[in-house]
Amino acid sequence: MRYYPNIPDLNANSSINLLLKRAKENRTVWIEEYETTGGYSALKKALTKLTPEDIVIMVEESTLRGRGGAGFPTGRKWRFALANPKPRYLICNADESEPGTFKDRIIIERDPHLLIEGMIISAYALGAELGFIYIRGEYPAGYMILEDAIEEARKKGYLGKNILGTDFSFDILVYRGAGAYICGEETALIESLEGKRGHPRLRPPYPANEGLFGRPTVVNNVETLSNIPIIVTYESYYMSIGPAGYYGPKLFPISGKVKNPGVYESTMDITLRELIDMAGGMKDGKKFKAVFAGALGVYSERDLDTPMDYSPKGFGGTGTTIVLAEDDCIIDALIVIGEFFHHESCGKCTPCRVGTYELLNILKKFQEGTATEKDIKYLEHLCENIPVGSICGLGYSAPNAVRDALKKFRDEFYLHIEKKCPAGVCFKE
Ligand code: SF4
């Protein structure tokens, strides 16, 4: 095997050993080991014992939701595409770029065949003959590992013409992104795959009707597709774990001030508090302050009993959990998130392009000690209006953290107006 650059020594742990069954080992599992540990048996079962419709029904009944952040029911998304004629395409969204999110990476780099098997079974269900993996440019090792694993699968007859002697043919191409967060938005990803500038499209039409090259296209995330072999293998057991309506395993990337940052697998009936405990609790005995949930928003101590599921009051999203302690400044953390969204806004919509710039500049005034009460009002105005005039998820979610912080940590804004930082981060000589 060739040299794969920059694979982090990430901690991975699981209480249920489904998605992380192999990936919790800190190394790549190649095809021989994958097969000897039960790999590709779900594909054999699918192709010999199940019809495409059987698999679609299984996925619908599993209640699987998109693990890329939106939480849209996967079976429903598949139905929309199936209502349109062939050719259909399947795209795996591996452009994982949200702040604090590194859960897909662990599957790609350590258990690539789980994803590949999931894609083959999904393509069989969808009647797709060609699939793409769009991987973020900052995962060079993941790109190389996927290419090599796909070649292994081709040699074994799991990919290519007449897979395992059936009349089903399917192959996968890997496409490397160039570092734009916005290409994780499914229509921008499709534009990029078509060789165009990665700008989101106005919807409708949705990709299930008019996607890649104008054809019906399903875009699913890495973790979502990796659930498919587990659903086919375990059938009713899959629906016996987790809360009603949110069955199956979920990955949670945890970083920040916890003892053991890493990727944790659990069912979704745990709470935010229990998840932090899984990661060993607070680092160095520090007091908990907040969780920044990627693009979703900010959670305070009062929110620690939030369930980690996709219910209306659940945590949802990618499951990203960045833990802040008493010595972290909310304003400082908001500036980090604000810089990210301002940098990654593609610029197509004025409220997002200008609004993220304004949001960042106002936050910096609080850190510099030049903000006034009027700036709190202006932040609220921006939080209300940026999403209204934006056409994609980046614009909708860019103000989430500021909006939540203004409600849950409002005193910190006022203290910064008085040039006081309770964490002792700002106003240092
Ligand atoms: S909302 Fe922002 S990122 Fe999305 S299309 Fe508009 S400018 Fe681009």
Boltz pocket constraint, residues with backbone or C-beta under 6 A from the ligand:
constraints:
  - pocket:
      binder: B
      contacts: [[A, 182], [A, 199], [A, 200], [A, 344], [A, 345], [A, 346], [A, 347], [A, 348], [A, 349], [A, 350], [A, 352], [A, 353], [A, 389], [A, 390], [A, 391], [A, 392], [A, 393], [A, 394], [A, 395], [A, 396]]
      max_distance: 6.0
